Amino acid sequence: MLNKELEEFSNKMQLTYDRHYNIKNDSYKNCDIIFLLNKFKEEEKEVKYLINKLFQFNQKISNHNINELQKELIDLSLMCMMLYYRANTYRIK
């Protein structure tokens, strides 16, 4: 059984995955792993930018901005999942 935080996070990841799947299907399973790594780096930059922007003054942050940061964190996490999956395809059998 997942704890509350993991369950909420995984549900959000599933919703985002489903939205992307409707557009791209499971193309991550066959695309070049370097392409995925570059997409990961793009998502990482977006997360870093938002964190630096939002937390620089150590103040309360609007719901809209927190939601945007959480959305980007989910996107970054999905890239991790895709890279995790692709790493398995390189195992020696």
C-alpha positions in Angstrom: 0.0 0.0 0.0 1.3 3.4 -1.0 1.6 6.1 1.6 -0.6 9.2 1.1 2.1 11.3 -0.6 3.2 8.6 -3.0 -0.4 7.8 -3.9 -1.2 11.5 -4.7 2.0 11.9 -6.6 1.6 8.7 -8.6 -2.0 9.7 -9.4 -0.9 13.0 -10.8 1.8 11.2 -12.8 -0.7 8.9 -14.3 -3.0 11.7 -15.3 -0.1 13.5 -17.0 1.1 10.3 -18.6 -2.4 9.6 -20.0 -2.5 13.1 -21.5 0.9 12.6 -23.2 -0.1 9.1 -24.3 -3.1 10.3 -26.1 -0.7 12.4 -28.3 2.5 10.4 -28.5 1.5 6.9 -27.4 4.5 5.1 -25.9 7.1 6.5 -28.3 9.6 6.8 -25.4 9.9 3.0 -25.5 11.6 3.2 -28.9 13.1 6.6 -29.3 16.8 7.4 -28.9 17.8 7.4 -25.2 19.9 10.6 -25.9 16.7 12.3 -27.1 15.1 11.4 -23.7 18.1 12.6 -21.8 17.9 16.0 -23.6 14.2 16.2 -22.8 15.0 15.5 -19.2 17.6 18.3 -19.2 15.0 20.7 -20.6 12.5 19.7 -17.8 15.2 20.0 -15.2 16.0 23.6 -16.4 12.3 24.5 -16.1 12.1 23.2 -12.6 15.3 25.0 -11.6 14.1 28.2 -13.1 10.8 28.1 -11.3 12.4 27.2 -7.9 14.8 30.0 -8.2 12.1 32.4 -9.3 9.5 31.4 -6.7 11.7 30.9 -3.6 14.2 33.7 -3.9 12.3 35.9 -1.4 11.3 33.2 1.0 7.7 34.3 1.0 4.3 32.7 0.5 3.7 31.7 -3.1 0.4 31.9 -5.0 -1.5 28.7 -5.7 -1.1 29.2 -9.4 2.7 29.3 -9.1 2.8 26.3 -6.9 0.6 24.4 -9.3 2.9 25.3 -12.1 6.0 24.1 -10.2 4.2 20.9 -9.3 3.3 20.3 -12.9 6.9 20.7 -14.0 8.0 18.4 -11.2 5.6 15.8 -12.5 6.9 16.3 -16.0 10.5 15.8 -14.8 9.5 12.7 -12.9 7.9 11.2 -16.0 11.1 11.8 -17.8 12.9 9.8 -15.0 10.4 7.0 -15.5 11.0 6.9 -19.2 14.8 6.9 -18.8 14.4 4.2 -16.1 12.4 2.1 -18.6 14.8 2.7 -21.5 17.8 1.7 -19.3 16.3 -1.7 -19.0 16.4 -2.1 -22.7 20.2 -1.9 -22.6 20.6 -4.8 -20.2 22.8 -7.7 -21.3 20.7 -10.8 -21.7 
